[in-house]
């Protein structure tokens, strides 16, 4: 059973296991061993978001890599997709992003990217975890072979130019007023520059990080602040990123929220019309709305579903030749430009459609009517043997009953979160009353069995 890696790297509360300096040091040493491929000088690139605990983990990781003879390139606060892009661009052997994405500042995480800029496969993470447990023994570098660490001063400029290059050359953002919420996170410097340099008037929000305010009432997981910001300033569009800027939520000029499913629909239809869409459809997760699937089917396209986690989306995209994929939560993967979710890239594609059609976002981004869907997260206390409420006979019986009630016209999804001690209960069907009843009954059963805290309504 995995003890370190979850669905998106390693994550936990800062300065407690596994997010301690000691474990970060050991992970770096193990990853260095995993990616040593010859006698040349190996390099690893390390980025981070704006959490206070980044100052704890960055030097620990640096020391671990240096001790194994790896040179370290430090880029400071940068979006996760920037770390992925720079890892490949600089021909580094490994990329590391220190971030807990959309989680509150108390948490932090370690995401690893291979030399190709893609997140590591499960088998590689398992191998690194085994090396962490076994230790490095006598494999430390000799004193004369220790690595060196240096800052890359032009890292942000490289990423800014790469993102701008994805925007159609014949278009500009002149005349557009864009409310931009950076979640006090990793993109607080680069995101405003990208939009400004393309011609937009930028009205910033969440661009004053202090180490403890990342994702606090702002960003893609709390779009209400952006909705108000759009209306208060009469903006044409609102763009919300999360703490590490790998996801996007959009707000139209009326203050209505546009989620990742709608964004995927917008991009897929635009790229299909331009002859750019590959694979004959879109790769999404089991969480995506049934309305998106129906919409794509009407255009002769398919929706391929994978388990939750943008790296699983990417794996299927690479295996079967798709170039558009993502998650309802806002991870949008555009394979022509990036190896992982990139909120800024996705936002520019939506803006390109707006400018090309010369229509407001409210008329562009509503490509399908969502099927009524409800998601409830039920927190539970983990047991020593790893059992969850899903193993309980009462819960299993309730699940069977719910599936029977929904029949073939609805969907039920129940799963344990890969990043938090929560059971996620989601149902969708054309009848909203039935959806509420099914989810409410199941959540109550799980809560009763686990004696958990009250369910919390939230998007993944």
CORJO-V588201 format. One record per residue. RES is the residue in one small letter. SS is DSSP state (helix for helix, strand for strand, loop for the rest). OMEGA is omega as a letter, one per 30 degrees, with the letter a starting at -180 (none if undefined). Layout:
<<RES/SS/OMEGA> <RES/SS/OMEGA>>
This chain:
<<x/loop/l> <x/loop/l> <x/loop/a> <x/loop/a> <x/strand/l> <x/strand/a> <x/loop/a> <x/loop/l> <x/strand/a> <x/strand/a> <x/strand/l> <x/strand/l> <x/strand/a> <x/loop/l> <x/loop/l> <x/loop/a> <x/loop/g> <x/loop/a> <x/loop/l> <x/loop/l> <x/helix/a> <x/helix/a> <x/helix/l> <x/helix/l> <x/helix/a> <x/helix/l> <x/helix/l> <x/helix/l> <x/helix/l> <x/helix/l> <x/helix/l> <x/helix/l> <x/helix/a> <x/helix/a> <x/helix/l> <x/loop/a> <x/loop/a> <x/loop/a> <x/loop/a> <x/loop/l> <x/loop/a> <x/loop/a> <x/strand/l> <x/strand/l> <x/strand/a> <x/strand/l> <x/strand/a> <x/strand/l> <x/loop/a> <x/loop/a> <x/loop/l> <x/loop/a> <x/loop/l> <x/helix/l> <x/helix/l> <x/helix/a> <x/helix/a> <x/helix/l> <x/helix/l> <x/helix/l> <x/helix/l> <x/helix/a> <x/helix/l> <x/helix/l> <x/helix/l> <x/helix/a> <x/helix/l> <x/loop/l> <x/loop/l> <x/loop/l> <x/strand/a> <x/strand/l> <x/strand/a> <x/strand/a> <x/strand/l> <x/strand/a> <x/strand/a> <x/loop/l> <x/loop/l> <x/helix/l> <x/helix/l> <x/helix/l> <x/helix/l> <x/helix/a> <x/helix/a> <x/helix/l> <x/helix/l> <x/helix/a> <x/helix/a> <x/loop/a> <x/loop/l> <x/loop/l> <x/loop/a> <x/strand/l> <x/strand/a> <x/strand/l> <x/strand/l> <x/strand/a> <x/loop/l> <x/loop/l> <x/loop/a> <x/loop/a> <x/loop/l> <x/loop/a> <x/loop/a> <x/loop/a> <x/strand/l> <x/strand/a> <x/strand/l> <x/strand/l> <x/strand/a> <x/strand/l> <x/strand/l> <x/strand/a> <x/loop/l> <x/loop/l> <x/loop/l> <x/loop/l> <x/strand/a> <x/loop/l> <x/loop/a> <x/helix/a> <x/helix/l> <x/helix/l> <x/helix/l> <x/helix/l> <x/helix/l> <x/helix/l> <x/helix/l> <x/helix/l> <x/helix/l> <x/helix/a> <x/helix/a> <x/helix/a> <x/loop/a> <x/loop/l> <x/loop/a> <x/loop/a> <x/loop/l> <x/loop/a> <x/loop/l> <x/loop/a> <x/helix/a> <x/helix/a> <x/helix/l> <x/loop/l> <x/loop/l> <x/loop/l> <x/strand/l> <x/strand/l> <x/strand/l> <x/loop/a> <x/loop/a> <x/loop/a> <x/helix/a> <x/helix/l> <x/helix/l> <x/helix/a> <x/helix/a> <x/helix/a> <x/helix/l> <x/helix/l> <x/helix/l> <x/helix/a> <x/loop/l> <x/loop/a> <x/loop/a> <x/loop/a> <x/loop/a> <x/loop/a> <x/loop/l> <x/loop/l> <x/loop/l> <x/loop/l> <x/loop/l> <x/loop/l> <x/strand/a> <x/strand/l> <x/strand/a> <x/strand/l> <x/strand/a> <x/loop/l> <x/loop/a> <x/loop/a> <x/loop/a> <x/loop/a> <x/loop/a> <x/loop/l> <x/loop/a> <x/helix/a> <x/helix/l> <x/helix/a> <x/helix/a> <x/helix/a> <x/helix/l> <x/helix/a> <x/helix/l> <x/loop/l> <x/loop/a> <x/loop/l> <x/strand/a> <x/strand/l> <x/strand/a> <x/strand/l> <x/strand/l> <x/loop/a> <x/loop/a> <x/loop/a> <x/loop/l> <x/loop/l> <x/loop/a> <x/loop/a> <x/loop/l> <x/loop/l> <x/loop/a> <x/loop/l> <x/loop/l> <x/loop/l> <x/loop/a> <x/loop/l> <x/loop/l> <x/loop/a> <x/loop/a> <x/helix/l> <x/helix/l> <x/helix/l> <x/helix/l> <x/helix/a> <x/helix/l> <x/helix/a> <x/helix/a> <x/helix/a> <x/helix/a> <x/loop/a> <x/loop/l> <x/loop/a> <x/strand/l> <x/strand/a> <x/strand/a> <x/strand/l> <x/strand/l> <x/loop/a> <x/loop/l> <x/loop/l> <x/loop/l> <x/loop/l> <x/loop/a> <x/strand/l> <x/strand/a> <x/strand/l> <x/strand/a> <x/loop/a> <x/loop/l> <x/loop/a> <x/loop/l> <x/loop/a> <x/strand/l> <x/strand/a> <x/loop/a> <x/helix/l> <x/helix/l> <x/helix/l> <x/helix/l> <x/helix/l> <x/helix/l> <x/helix/a> <x/helix/a> <x/helix/a> <x/helix/l> <x/helix/a> <x/helix/l> <x/helix/l> <x/helix/a> <x/loop/a> <x/loop/a> <x/loop/a> <x/loop/a> <x/loop/l> <x/loop/l> <x/loop/l> <x/strand/a> <x/strand/l> <x/strand/l> <x/strand/a> <x/strand/l> <x/loop/a> <x/loop/a> <x/loop/a> <x/loop/l> <x/helix/l> <x/helix/l> <x/helix/l> <x/helix/l> <x/helix/l> <x/helix/l> <x/helix/l> <x/helix/l> <x/helix/l> <x/loop/l> <x/loop/a> <x/loop/l> <x/strand/l> <x/strand/l> <x/strand/a> <x/strand/l> <x/strand/l> <x/loop/a> <x/loop/a> <x/loop/a> <x/helix/l> <x/helix/l> <x/helix/l> <x/helix/a> <x/helix/a> <x/helix/l> <x/helix/l> <x/helix/a> <x/helix/a> <x/helix/a> <x/helix/l> <x/loop/l> <x/loop/l> <x/loop/l> <x/strand/l> <x/strand/l> <x/strand/a> <x/loop/l> <x/loop/a> <x/loop/l> <x/loop/l> <x/loop/l> <x/strand/a> <x/strand/l> <x/strand/a> <x/loop/l> <x/loop/a> <x/loop/a> <x/loop/l> <x/loop/a> <x/loop/l> <x/loop/a> <x/loop/a> <x/helix/a> <x/helix/l> <x/helix/a> <x/helix/l> <x/helix/l> <x/helix/l> <x/helix/l> <x/helix/l> <x/helix/l> <x/helix/l> <x/helix/l> <x/helix/a> <x/helix/l> <x/helix/a> <x/helix/a> <x/loop/l> <x/loop/l> <x/loop/a> <x/helix/a> <x/helix/l> <x/helix/a> <x/helix/a> <x/loop/l> <x/loop/a> <x/loop/l> <x/loop/l> <x/loop/a> <x/loop/l> <x/loop/l> <x/loop/a> <x/strand/l> <x/strand/l> <x/strand/l> <x/strand/l> <x/strand/a> <x/strand/l> <x/strand/l> <x/loop/l> <x/loop/a> <x/loop/l> <x/loop/a> <x/loop/a> <x/loop/l> <x/loop/a> <x/loop/l> <x/loop/l> <x/helix/a> <x/helix/l> <x/helix/a> <x/loop/a> <x/helix/l> <x/helix/l> <x/helix/a> <x/helix/l> <x/helix/l> <x/helix/l> <x/helix/l> <x/helix/l> <x/helix/a> <x/helix/l> <x/helix/l> <x/helix/a> <x/helix/a> <x/helix/l> <x/helix/a> <x/helix/a> <x/helix/a> <x/loop/l> <x/strand/l> <x/strand/l> <x/strand/l> <x/strand/a> <x/strand/l> <x/strand/l> <x/loop/l> <x/loop/a> <x/loop/a> <x/loop/l> <x/loop/a> <x/strand/l> <x/strand/a> <x/strand/a> <x/strand/a> <x/strand/l> <x/strand/l> <x/strand/l> <x/loop/a> <x/loop/a> <x/loop/a> <x/helix/l> <x/helix/l> <x/helix/l> <x/helix/l> <x/helix/a> <x/helix/a> <x/helix/a> <x/helix/a> <x/helix/a> <x/helix/a> <x/helix/l> <x/helix/l> <x/helix/l> <x/helix/l> <x/helix/a> <x/helix/a> <x/helix/a> <x/helix/a> <x/helix/a> <x/loop/a> <x/loop/l> <x/loop/a> <x/loop/l> <x/loop/l> <x/strand/l> <x/loop/l> <x/loop/l> <x/loop/l> <x/loop/none>>
